[in-house]
Amino acid sequence: MNFKKLANILGKIMITMGALMTVPLIVSLIYGEGIRYALAYIIPIILEVGIGFLLQIPKPDRNSLFQKEGFALVGLAWIIMALFGALPLVIGGDIPHYVDAFFEIMSGFTTTGASIVTDVTALAHSTLFWRSFSHFIGGMGILVFILIFIPESDDGSSMHLFRAESSGPQVGKIVSKMKVTTRILYLTYLGMTLLEIIILLLDAPIVGYESDHLFNCILTAFGCAGTGGFGVVPGSIELYSAFSQYVISIFLILFGCNLTLYYLLIIGKIGQIFRSNELKVYLSIVVVAVIGIFVSLIGRYETIEECFRHSLFQVSSIITTTGYSTTDFATWPMVAQSILILLMFSGAMAGSTTGALKVSRVNIAFKGAYIAIRKLINPRYVPKIQYEGKPLEQKTVNDVFAYVTLYLFILLVVMLLLSLDPINTQTILVNSEGGVTYEVTHGFYSNFSSALACLSNIGPGFEAVGAYSSYAGYSVFSKILLSFTMLLGRLEIFPVLILFNKNTWTK
């Protein structure tokens, strides 16, 4: 294990995180929130930058990183990000308990959107900004950002880091140089975010939040870009106009696409985009899910347009694992809830900022099952199935089956451990849309949807952890468990599990 090289890169990450914390510090100063909130960012900045420079002192014997070192580095980096990222929430006093703050910021960085906050109006502007800004940082990944600035290696070290932090069964470079690839991805990511902010600004401000129109548009766009979903006003997106809800829905679907498709669009290779099998399957799932939920909601809302809008929004929000909501979907008919649960498993496209299994894995799994059935019928059958214009190798199919198996196993284990929480069987009051209060029992459905929502990086679940509820009632143990479940989902399991393998830390 190249400990000195790991320390050097972790040091760069901490310095970068310290620099990024200056943004919410500036927000705190703009809104005149006082010395306490300023210190909430100044203290962590000093700690991160100081420790970061100390970690730069040891000079590594070799600059290369093996694959296991790259994966371990990514896992360590994200844990450190959350440990220090929670400090402003505690020092500022908005989330005084450190475990709660760790849960909240881990949810932010992993773009999950699960929250222990029961009243967002009680949070300072700088706290709201830091929560949503963590979505924007975590959406593309901090190590992908670091790769823009560190020297590119010829031994594949950069690719190991890129692969460990990127999503999907197959990860590759857009162009030959990794540094150019990361720049293209980040410029695309930033450009789409800025475009959404501009379009949202065209709409009228939310009633009661007129002075914060620009602020809310920026934070909402951060949540869309990172597919995170932290709400900045009560009721998530319920108070936004129909125009803004449609805009957000469209951008969520766009951010659910593989970002490399936009590069192909820019260079004029439109035909290659429309040949993408994963894109076709992704959009087909969206259309079928919207139609299915829309039909089940007819008569539930005042107009057909409202039924369609809520259907489109929740499908785009759930399949992209964002977790924004315009209505309490936990009160929808069971068929609509079932469709949303299936979307929680699938997720959107690989190479996007979304979580869950990804459409590509689901697609490959079905193709692999088809191959297995054909071989049972005809043992001499030689598969000639292609995926994205390339032959589908058996190794890829095996890797997908292994990942899906591990994903489901972790889901069941987390759900079992949550069942030990004292909160189970307790009755919880939930404030639904329109100010209606109703009672739900925290039981199996809550634990199952909590585990699934955190592992798939969605945020809200059903029953006691629905769109109008929070995770505040869980015990300290459950919050820590769910925090690492979010991390497992965001880094797609292996970079986290590799930290607990003794062979990782030996030569």
N, C-alpha and C positions, 0 to 999 in steps of 0.2 A: 504494500500500500504506500503510495507516494504522499505521505502526510504533509510534507512541506508545500508541495504544489497545491494540495487541497486547502491548506491554510491560506496560501496566497490568494486563491480565487475566492474563498470565503471572505477574506479581508476586503477584496474589491466589491463583493456583494454588500457587505456591511457599510462601506463608504457610500456606495450608490444608494442604499436605503436611507442613510443619513441625509444625503442630498435631496432625495425625493420627499422626505419629511419636512423640508423647508416650505413646500407648497402649502400644506395645511397650516403651518406656522404663519405664513403670510395671510391666509384666510382669517386666522384668529386675530391678527393685528388689524386687518381691514374692518372687521366687525366689532373691534374694540372690546374683546371678551375678557381682558384683564390679564394680570401677571400670571395667575395660576394656569390658564390655558396656554399661555406663551411658554411657560416652563415645562408644560406637559410635552412639548415637542423639542424644546432646547435641550433638556436633560438627555432624552434618548439619542438626539443627534450627536451630542458630545460623546456619549458612550459608544455609539456605533462607529463614528469616525475614528475615535481614539483606539478602540480595539482593532478596527480595520487596518490602521497603519501599523500597529504592533504585529499583526499577522503577516504583514508584508516583509518583515525583517528577515526571517529564515529564508535562505536561498536554496531552492530545490536542487537535488542532484540531477534530476531529469525533468524536462518540461512536458513530457508526454503523459497521457492518462489512458489507462486501460478501460475497457468497457465497465467493469465492476466499479472502478474508481469514479467514473463519470456518473453512474447511477447513484452511488453512495453520496457523492457530492450534492446532487440535486435533492435527495431526501434530506440531508443535513441542512442545506441552504433554506429550504422551505420551513423547516422547524424553527430555525434561528430567526427567520423573517417574522414568524408569528410570535415568538417569545418577546422580541423587541417591539414589534408592531402593536402589542397589547398595552405597552407602557403608557402611551398618551391617554388612552381611555381610562386607565386607573388613576394616573396623576391628575388629570383634569377633573376627575370625580364623577363623570357621567356614567361610568360602569365601574364602581369602586372595588368589586371583587375580581381578583386577578384571573381566576378560572373562567368567569363569565366573559371578561375582556379577551382572554385567549380564544375562547370559543367564537366570539364575535369577529375577531380579526382573522382567525383561521378561515371562518366562513367567508370573509371578504376576499382574502388572497386566493382561496380555492374557487372563487366565484360561485359559491353555494347559495348564499343569501338567507340561510337559516339564522334566526336572530333570537336573542334573549331579551331584547328591548320591547317593552310593552307599550311605550308611548314615545314616538319619535319626536314629538313636539317639545319634549323635555331636554333634548340633546342640543348642544351648542352647534353653531354653524361649522366650526372647525372639526368637530366630531363627526357630523354628518358627511362632511367632505372627505375625511380620512377613511371612513367606512366605504364610501363609494369609489374613492380613488384607489383603494386596495383592489377593487374589482378590475379596474383598468390596468393596474400593474400585473395582477395575477392572470389576467386573460391571456396575454401572450407569453407570460413567464419572465421572471427576472433574469434567469440565466441566458435566455435568448437575447434579452436586452444587453447583457454583459458581453455577449459574443460580438457585438458591433464594435467594441472598443479594444478587446484583447487581441494580441497577434494570432493570426490563423496558423494552425499547425498542419504539417503534411502527414502526420501519423494517424489522423482520424479522431484526435481528442475532441475537437470541436463538434464533430458529428455525434460522438457519444453523448455529449451534453445536450445537444439539440434533440436527439432521439429520446433521451430520458425525460425531457420536459414537454415534448410534443405529443399530440394525441393521434390515435389510430394504429392499425396493425402494420402499416407500411409508411415509413417516414423517409423522405428524400429531399434533396436540395432542388431549388428552382433553377439556379444557375450553378456553374462549376465551383465558384467560391462561396464558402459558407458565410463570410462577412457580408457579401453582397446579397445573399439570400435573406439574411436576417434584416437587413436594411429595407429590402423590398417589402417584406412582411409587415414591418413596423410602420412604414410609410403608408401602406394600404390600410392598416388598422387605424392609424391616426387620421388619415384622410376621410374614411367613412364616419368616424366619430365626429369630426368637425362638421361634416355635411349634415348629420342628424341634428346636431346642436342648432345649426342655422335654420333648418326646416322647423324644428320645434319652436324656435323663437318667433316664427311667423304667426303662431297661434296666440290667442289672448291668454293672459296669465290666469292661473287658478284663483278662483275667488277666495279672498282672504290671504293670498300669498303673492300679491301684486309686486311688492318690492323685491321678492326673491325669484322673479321669473327667470332671469339669466342663470342664477345659481341652481335652480331646480332643473332647468334644461340641461345644464352641464352634467349634473349628477345622474340624471336619468339616462343620458347618453353613455356615461361611464358604465352604468348597469347593463345597458344593451350591448355595448361593445365587448365587455368581458362576460356577457351572459350571466351576470351575477344576481341582480334583483333586489338589492336593499332598497326599501322604500324611503323617500325623503319627506313625504307627507302622509297623514293617516289614510289607511285604506289602500296603500300601494298606488295603483294607477287609477283607482275608481273616480277620483275627483277631476282627472284630466278630461278634456273635451273629447268628443268622438273623433275629431280630426287628429289630435295627438295620439289617441289610442290606435288609430289606423296606421299612422306614421311609425309608431313604436312596433306594431305588429310586423310591418314590412321590413323594418331594419333588423328585427330579431331573426326573421327568416334569412335575410342577407348575411348576417353575422354567423348564422348556422351553416353557411356554405364554406367549403375549403377555401382559404384565403388565396391559394395559388391560382384559383380560377379567375380572380380579378387581375392577376398579373397577365394571364393569357388574354383576357379581355383588353387590357391596355396595349399589348403588343399585336393585337389584331387577330389572334388565333381563336376566333369565335366558334368555328366548326369543331375544334377540339373540346370546347366547353360543352357543347350539346351532345358530344359523344360520350360524356362522362356517365357511366352506369350508376354510380353512387348518387349523382345529382338527380337523375331521373327517378330513382327509388325514393330519395329524400322528398322531392316535391310531390310525388305520388302519395306518399304517406300523409303529408300535410293536407292535400286535397281531400283524400278519403276520410281522414279524421275530422276535418272541418265539417264535411257534409254529414257524417254520422252524428256528431254532437249537435249540429244545427237542427237536424230533424227531431232529435230528442228534446230540444228546448222550445220548439214551436208551441206557443200558447203560454209559456212560462213568463215571458217578458211582454211589455206593452206592444212593441212593434216587431215586425220581421227583421228589420235592419238591426235592432238591438240584439236579437237572437244570433244573427250572423256575426255581428261585431264581437260579442263575447266568445263565440265559438272560435273565430279566427284568432282572437287575441290569446285565449288560453292554450290553444293548440300550438301557436308560435312560441309562446312563453315556456310551455312544458317540454316540447320536443327539443328546444334549444337549451333546456335545463336552466332557464333564467329565473323563473319563479315569481315574476310580476303577476299581478291579478287585477282585474276590473270588477270582479264579483266573487262571491263566496262559492266556489265550485264544489265545495264539500256538501252543499245542499242540492246539487244537481241530481237528476235521475241516475240510477246505478249504472246504466249503460254508458252514460257520458263519463262518469267517474272511472269506469273500467277502461275506456279508451285512453283517458289521461294516464292511467297507471301503465298501460302498455307503452305509451310514449315516454314515460319515465325510464323504462328499460332501454329503449332504442336510442334516444338522443338524436343528434343531427349528424353532420358529416365529419369525417376525420379531417384533421388539419384546420379545424375551426376552434373557437374558444369554448365550445360546449363540453359537457360531461357525458356520463352514461356509457353504454356499450359502443355507440356509434353505428350509423347505418351500414357502414362498410363491413363491420364484424357480423352484424345480423345477416346481411346479404351473403357474405362468404359462408357463414354457418349453414344457411339454407342450401347453398350450392354444395357444401361438403356433405350434408345429409342426403342430397340427391345422388351424389357420387356413391355413397355407401349403399343406398338402396339398389342402384343399378348394378353394383358389384355383387350384391347378394343374389340378384336375378341372373347375372351373367358374370362369373368370376374372371372371365377373360376380357371384360370390358376395360378399355383404356380411355380414361377421361380426357376429353379435349375441350375443356371448359376454359373460357377466357374471362378475365376480370380487368376492366379498364384497359383493354387492348393488349393484355399480356396473358400468357398461359397461367392458370391458377395452380401454383405448386402445392403439393401435398404438405410441405412444411408449413406454408402459410395457413392452410386449413387446420393443421394440428395445433399451431400456435393460437389460432382463434378459439378452437374448442377448449384449449387449456385455460385461456384467459376467461372465457365465459364460465367455465367450471369454478375457477377460483373466485370470480366475481359473485356467483350465486352462493358459494360456500361462506364467504365473508358476510354477505347479506344475512344469511341464516344465523351465523354466530352472533353478529351484532344484535339482531332481533331477539335472540335468546337472552343475551346479557341485559338488554333493556328491560326484559320482562322481570328482572330481579329488582328494578327500581321501585322504591316505596310509593311513587306517584301512581302506580297502576291501581285501577279500580276507583280512583278518586274522581269526583265530579268537578268539571271545570266550566266556568261561564265564558262564553264566547260572544263578543260584540260583532255581529254580522253586518251586512250592508243595510243602510237605512237606519242604523242605530238599534236594530233588533237584537236582543240578548237571548241566547238559548243555551241549554246545558248539554254537555257531551261527557261521556265517561272515557277516561284515559285507559285504553285497553289494547287488545291485539292489533286492531286497525291502526291505532296511533303509533305503536312500536314498529310495526311493519313499514308504514309509510315514512316514519322518521329514519329508519335504517336505509330505506331505498332512496329517500330524498337527499340524505347526506352522502351516500356512496355514489349516487349519480349527479351530485352537485346541483340539486334543484332548489332546495330551501324548504318551502312549505310542503306539508304533506296533507293528510286528511284527519278528520276527527279532531282530537285535541291539539294537533299541530297544523291545522289548516291555514288557509290564506289570512284569516283574521285572528290567528292565535300566535303563540311564540313557544320557544323551547325553554322558557324561564323556569318552568316547574320541575324539570329534570334535576336529579341529584348531581353532585360534583363529579362522581365517578362516571355517570352517563354522559355528562358534558365533555369530559376528557375523552371518553370512548368515541363519541360522535365527532369530536374535533379531528381525531386521527382517522376516522372513517372518511371524513371529507378529504383529508390529505391523500388517503389511499385512492379515492376516486379521481382526484385531480391529476395525480402523477401516474395513474393507471397501474396501481398496486406494486409493481416490481421494484421501483426505486426506493419504496418505503420498506418493503419486506427484506430487501437485500441488506439493510442496516442491521438486521437481527440475525444475520447468518455469520457465524464465527469465521468462515472461510473468506469473508469479505475483508477482514482486518489482518489476515496473514499473507505471507508472501506466496 
